[in-house]
Amino acid sequence: MSIRKDICDVLVVGGGPAGLATAIALRQRGADVMVADALKPPIDKPCGEGLMPDSRRELDRLGVHLETRYGAEFHGILFAGHHDRANAEFPQGAGLGVRRPVLQQLLLDRAEEMGVRLQWGVPVTVREEEPVTVGGELTRYRWMVGADGNASRVRVWAGLDGGTLRSHRFAFRAHYRVAPWSDFVEIHWGETGQAYVTPVGEREVCVAAISRRPGLRLENMLAEMPFLSEKLAGAERTTAERGALTLTRSLPRVARGNVALVGDASGSADAITGEGLAMGFRQALLLAESLEAGGLERYESGHPGILTLPHRMAGLMLMMDRFPALRDRALQAMAARPELFRALLAVHAGEQPLPGFVLRHGATMGALMLAPHRA
Ligand SMILES: Cc1cc2nc3c(=O)[nH]c(=O)nc-3n(C[C@H](O)[C@H](O)[C@H](O)COP(=O)(O)OP(=O)(O)OC[C@H]3O[C@@H](n4cnc5c(N)ncnc54)[C@H](O)[C@@H]3O)c2cc1C
């Protein structure tokens, strides 16, 4: 690799999933990489904890093999509304629900095995007209990667902030001790938002609730979802409810000079898509390929393509969130014609192109949406 040996070839700011994946991908191509994170493992973070089959495939490429024993497999997605339920299996493979600290540890173990230099409990300070410090010490690097999450300081410091914020919603998650009752990730649609349930162990599920309303909590939302409330009734809550913002955002640029952004720092799609982690892993692989080719150009040009489909899916789901009549009709249509939901899931999983879906199923979907709605 033609990256110049300095104190480190690449300094990765943030050791979350995207930062660790980037470090591993870069080491796979021979770079000398240092990761610094302000927190110390085990690092937990509010997340729905569902890794779709495509996320597992990206992780395989990084040498991180998400075996079933690390969590609980799921085989598709189920939508549940007031009246209708629709489900579809993934066209290929299974997803895995895995507790966030477990995923973090697997990535960390792989990074260590690959020889990434890891520094925990060490904040990186980036300030205008001041040298970059890692844990208070000056650090030289050839390239810097900002993998410092949604509220990225590296992004602001590098002049990469701005862009388009398409949605921002409020999310909460908690875990319950109960045997998963389904091998689907269940997305329950209520009036104020969605709650989705991911099996993460033999006797544990993760429940994430997302709403436009800032004051909403898991409990309020469950009250709108009798089926889900019944399933969780009496189950012990094993973690405290934790909140986070979830954004659909894109940036005009994700690289400048010798700085690139990956993961949530570089843009994101609403958590309901379940694609945040996969996007970070794809960006990691692309960035390593780009740096090996000598610069950030390939990364800059390929990055928007990684966000396109998750943004489209987020747009679709947010429309269903905003317009109850549309949501009811869409759920009714998918329940009546399961092959439509299967085809849509194939698009979501990246197995089929969206234009193909529109060509093949657009007219049927349109007719079903316009059909008289039940009272
Ligand atoms: C409620 C919710 C549910 C979700 N559900 C799913 C899901 O089911 N499936 C899915 O794929 N995605 C999901 N996502 C999205 C997913 O969680 C994110 O896309 C993912 O966490 C992004 O990883 P990241 O490494 O970019 O950022 P983060 O995980 O935020 O990591 C950033 C790291 O940077 C560190 N850091 C920040 N600033 C500094 C600094 N100055 N110096 C040193 N370190 C620093 C932080 O300590 C942190 O460890 C969900 C998100 C939310 C909010």
The ligand as a Tripos MOL2 file, in Angstrom:
@<TRIPOS>MOLECULE
LIG
   53    58     1     0     0
SMALL
NO_CHARGES

@<TRIPOS>ATOM
      1 C1        -32.7730    3.4660   18.2050 C.3       1 LIG1
      2 C2        -31.8660    3.0580   17.0830 C.ar      1 LIG1
      3 C3        -32.0460    1.8210   16.5110 C.ar      1 LIG1
      4 C4        -31.1950    1.3880   15.4910 C.ar      1 LIG1
      5 N1        -31.3700    0.1480   14.9800 N.ar      1 LIG1
      6 C5        -30.5260   -0.3380   14.0500 C.ar      1 LIG1
      7 C6        -30.6430   -1.6670   13.5740 C.ar      1 LIG1
      8 O1        -31.5030   -2.4350   14.0180 O.2       1 LIG1
      9 N2        -29.7590   -2.0870   12.6230 N.ar      1 LIG1
     10 C7        -28.7920   -1.2690   12.1270 C.ar      1 LIG1
     11 O2        -28.0400   -1.6920   11.2590 O.2       1 LIG1
     12 N3        -28.6460   -0.0010   12.5640 N.ar      1 LIG1
     13 C8        -29.4790    0.4860   13.5190 C.ar      1 LIG1
     14 N4        -29.3190    1.7510   13.9950 N.ar      1 LIG1
     15 C9        -28.2340    2.5920   13.4620 C.3       1 LIG1
     16 C10       -26.8830    2.2210   14.0600 C.3       1 LIG1
     17 O3        -26.9810    2.1210   15.4640 O.3       1 LIG1
     18 C11       -25.8440    3.2850   13.6760 C.3       1 LIG1
     19 O4        -25.8730    3.4350   12.2850 O.3       1 LIG1
     20 C12       -24.4500    2.8900   14.1390 C.3       1 LIG1
     21 O5        -24.3550    2.8840   15.5360 O.3       1 LIG1
     22 C13       -23.4190    3.8900   13.6110 C.3       1 LIG1
     23 O6        -22.1460    3.4780   14.0230 O.3       1 LIG1
     24 P1        -20.9360    4.5110   14.0330 P.3       1 LIG1
     25 O7        -19.7110    3.7090   14.3530 O.co2     1 LIG1
     26 O8        -20.9610    5.3570   12.8290 O.co2     1 LIG1
     27 O9        -21.2410    5.5270   15.2440 O.3       1 LIG1
     28 P2        -21.3520    5.2840   16.7970 P.3       1 LIG1
     29 O10       -21.8390    3.9160   17.0960 O.co2     1 LIG1
     30 O11       -22.1230    6.4330   17.3170 O.co2     1 LIG1
     31 O12       -19.8480    5.3660   17.3280 O.3       1 LIG1
     32 C14       -19.1520    6.5860   17.3900 C.3       1 LIG1
     33 C15       -18.0130    6.4310   18.3790 C.3       1 LIG1
     34 O13       -17.2090    7.5960   18.3120 O.3       1 LIG1
     35 C16       -16.7590    7.9180   19.6150 C.3       1 LIG1
     36 N5        -16.3920    9.3350   19.6300 N.ar      1 LIG1
     37 C17       -17.1840   10.4010   19.3610 C.ar      1 LIG1
     38 N6        -16.4680   11.5500   19.4450 N.ar      1 LIG1
     39 C18       -15.1930   11.1810   19.7630 C.ar      1 LIG1
     40 C19       -13.9830   11.9230   19.9990 C.ar      1 LIG1
     41 N7        -13.9170   13.2400   19.8810 N.pl3     1 LIG1
     42 N8        -12.8780   11.2230   20.3440 N.ar      1 LIG1
     43 C20       -12.9110    9.8660   20.4520 C.ar      1 LIG1
     44 N9        -14.0240    9.1240   20.2440 N.ar      1 LIG1
     45 C21       -15.1380    9.7880   19.9010 C.ar      1 LIG1
     46 C22       -17.9540    7.5660   20.5040 C.3       1 LIG1
     47 O14       -17.5300    7.3390   21.8370 O.3       1 LIG1
     48 C23       -18.4960    6.3070   19.8270 C.3       1 LIG1
     49 O15       -17.9760    5.1250   20.4000 O.3       1 LIG1
     50 C24       -30.1560    2.2350   15.0110 C.ar      1 LIG1
     51 C25       -29.9820    3.4970   15.5760 C.ar      1 LIG1
     52 C26       -30.8210    3.9200   16.6060 C.ar      1 LIG1
     53 C27       -30.6150    5.2630   17.2230 C.3       1 LIG1
@<TRIPOS>BOND
     1     1     2 1
     2     2     3 ar
     3     2    52 ar
     4     3     4 ar
     5     4     5 ar
     6     4    50 ar
     7     5     6 ar
     8     6     7 ar
     9     6    13 1
    10     7     8 2
    11     7     9 ar
    12     9    10 ar
    13    10    11 2
    14    10    12 ar
    15    12    13 ar
    16    13    14 ar
    17    14    15 1
    18    14    50 ar
    19    15    16 1
    20    16    17 1
    21    16    18 1
    22    18    19 1
    23    18    20 1
    24    20    21 1
    25    20    22 1
    26    22    23 1
    27    23    24 1
    28    24    25 2
    29    24    26 1
    30    24    27 1
    31    27    28 1
    32    28    29 2
    33    28    30 1
    34    28    31 1
    35    31    32 1
    36    32    33 1
    37    33    34 1
    38    33    48 1
    39    34    35 1
    40    35    36 1
    41    35    46 1
    42    36    37 ar
    43    36    45 ar
    44    37    38 ar
    45    38    39 ar
    46    39    40 ar
    47    39    45 ar
    48    40    41 1
    49    40    42 ar
    50    42    43 ar
    51    43    44 ar
    52    44    45 ar
    53    46    47 1
    54    46    48 1
    55    48    49 1
    56    50    51 ar
    57    51    52 ar
    58    52    53 1
@<TRIPOS>SUBSTRUCTURE
     1 LIG1         1 GROUP 0 **** ****
